[in-house]
Amino acid sequence: MVEDKRLYPRSRVRWPVTLVTAEGTIKGETEDVSKFGAFIRCQEPLNPSERLLLSVTLPVGSPLQVSAQVVWSNMADPIDENMPRGMGVRFMW
């Protein structure tokens, strides 16, 4: 089993997201979220250090929009559900 090295607790939630980048938009879905970041499942992960505007469709209310920066990216095809294609982002509050 892999040790979880996260500093902050995360909630496992699946919310639709739209990533707005300099090259266009990408659709995805959150896997888990903390107050400082999230893992975003998507077919076209961005490179680390890229900045984006993240628009999260919440279950109620208006979408949440926040600037974010890619911290790490998994561009390989997923081997299983434990390592899906996507990226970890840090919120830029």
matplotlib code that plots the C-alpha trace (Angstrom):
import matplotlib.pyplot as plt

x = [0.0, 1.3, 1.8, -0.4, 2.0, -0.6, -0.5, -4.2, -7.2, -9.2, -12.8, -13.5, -16.0, -16.8, -17.8, -17.6, -15.0, -14.0, -10.3, -9.7, -6.1, -4.3, -4.9, -8.6, -10.9, -10.7, -13.5, -12.8, -14.0, -12.6, -11.5, -10.7, -10.6, -9.0, -9.1, -5.7, -6.0, -7.5, -6.9, -8.6, -9.4, -9.1, -8.0, -5.6, -3.6, -1.5, 2.2, 3.4, 3.7, 0.9, -1.7, -5.4, -8.8, -10.8, -14.6, -16.2, -19.9, -21.1, -24.2, -26.0, -25.5, -23.3, -20.1, -17.0, -14.2, -10.6, -7.2, -4.9, -1.5, -0.6, 1.7, 2.0, 0.6, -0.2, -0.3, 0.1, -2.8, -4.2, -3.2, -6.1, -8.6, -5.8, -3.8, -6.2, -5.1, -5.2, -3.3, -2.9, -3.6, -2.9, -5.5, -4.1, -6.3]
y = [0.0, 3.5, 5.9, 9.1, 12.1, 14.8, 17.6, 18.4, 16.1, 15.6, 14.8, 12.3, 14.1, 13.7, 17.2, 18.1, 20.8, 22.9, 23.9, 27.1, 27.4, 29.6, 26.9, 26.4, 24.4, 20.9, 18.9, 16.8, 15.7, 16.1, 12.9, 14.5, 18.1, 19.9, 23.6, 23.9, 21.7, 18.8, 15.9, 16.4, 13.4, 14.4, 12.9, 15.8, 16.6, 19.7, 20.0, 20.8, 24.6, 25.5, 27.9, 27.6, 28.8, 26.0, 26.2, 23.5, 22.6, 22.1, 20.1, 23.3, 27.0, 28.7, 27.2, 27.9, 29.5, 29.5, 30.0, 27.0, 25.7, 22.2, 20.5, 17.1, 15.3, 11.7, 11.6, 7.8, 5.6, 4.4, 0.9, 0.7, 2.9, 3.7, 5.7, 7.4, 9.9, 13.4, 16.0, 17.4, 21.2, 23.8, 26.5, 30.0, 31.9]
z = [0.0, -0.9, 2.0, 1.7, 2.0, 1.8, 4.3, 4.2, 4.3, 1.1, 0.4, -2.3, -4.6, -8.3, -9.6, -13.3, -14.1, -17.0, -17.3, -19.1, -20.5, -23.0, -25.6, -25.0, -22.6, -21.3, -19.6, -16.5, -13.1, -9.6, -7.9, -4.5, -3.2, -0.2, 0.6, -1.2, -4.2, -6.1, -8.3, -11.7, -13.9, -17.6, -20.9, -21.7, -18.5, -18.6, -17.9, -14.4, -13.6, -16.1, -14.8, -15.6, -14.5, -13.0, -13.1, -10.8, -11.2, -7.6, -6.7, -5.7, -6.5, -9.1, -10.4, -8.3, -10.3, -9.0, -10.5, -10.2, -11.1, -12.1, -9.5, -11.1, -14.1, -15.1, -18.9, -19.2, -19.8, -16.5, -15.4, -13.0, -11.0, -8.5, -11.0, -13.4, -16.1, -14.8, -12.7, -9.3, -9.0, -6.3, -5.9, -6.2, -3.6]

ax = plt.figure().add_subplot(projection="3d")
ax.plot(x, y, z, "-o")
ax.set_aspect("equal")
plt.show()
